[in-house]
Amino acid sequence: MTDPDVTTLAPGSSPFGHGHEQVVFCHDPDSGLKAIVAIYSTALGPALGGTRFYPYATEQAAIEDVLNLSTTMAYKAAIAGLDLGGGKAVIIGDPRRDKTEPLLRAYGRFVQSLGGRYLTACDVGTYSADMDVIARECDYVTGRTTAHGGAGDSSVLTAYGVYQGMRASAQHVWGGPSLTGRTVGVAGVGKVGRHLVGHLVDEGAQVVVTDVDPDAIEIVRGLYPGVDIATSTDALVGYALDVYAPCALGGALSDEVAETLSAAFVCGAANNQLAHAGIEKSLTERGIVYAPDYCVNAGGLIQVADELEGFSFDRAKARATMIYDTTLDVLDRAAAESVAPSVAANRLAEQRMREVTRLRSMWLPRSAGR
């Protein structure tokens, strides 16, 4: 296998206008690998973010997704209190057909070539076992299997964090964190959505789910027979919901959803849920609170980041539990300052990035600090 063919856009030279430090393209013809890594910021530390394996219709669609996702990861790490920057990777292809050992190992060499500026982990279409394969060629891999000392499936704490964000949103909206008896619609019951349903059922919520994958629906139906099934996302949005949880791909909150949704608040695991910037304003005008996605879905990042210290599930779960406090703080600040919750969240994340960057401008001898 030859080394991957890597093309790098140097810091400051990105033509996309997103302000990224670095965007790197990789093509290995022998394995069929076509991948992109986007590093938005390393102000707080190396950029950590998952690798999404997805059959994008065009390369431009993949570029737009990886740029948006990597930006979100920087803000997510900052607001979660992690000493990490934001990055993301996408592999263009159908994981069910195109994922092979040579392709994953070529991708590992690709990530290795970045020298630790980017740390990879699982995302849509990739799993802990894939990270083990990538790690055979790369030192900068998290989200590995427990057999290899890793955190395992990061969807566990992603879902737990969203659940904590949902409880905080309930506290903000209804004056108490309980979801018992509330009707919650979960759109997307793959790795994260399925675990989220479990938390909701355990608390006594009435759960309605939908997914484009009939196998995912059958798994949830088998685990939780009392869950209702909506025939489509449009049908789910039309339910009399108290809470709406988008847990699939981005852009779930469209103009149509904003006009139809009856929920008191939106709190879900999907990244980049707003189809465009005006959606949150439309939700606010209808009295619907939006819990910023990168604030509530940081549990998975917290889980895989904990591997860098030698993984402790209890420690990672304790950190993910704090998503409740962060979410409540963001929503309360937004109300007090009369701004959208996403604006309040952005301000908190940007403040931390500025303050830590300023501290690191002070010189320390190499042995005394970073």
Order of alpha helices (4+ residues) and beta strands (2+ residues): beta-beta-beta-beta-alpha-beta-alpha-alpha-beta-alpha-alpha-beta-alpha-beta-alpha-beta-alpha-beta-alpha-beta-alpha-beta-alpha-alpha-alpha-alpha-alpha
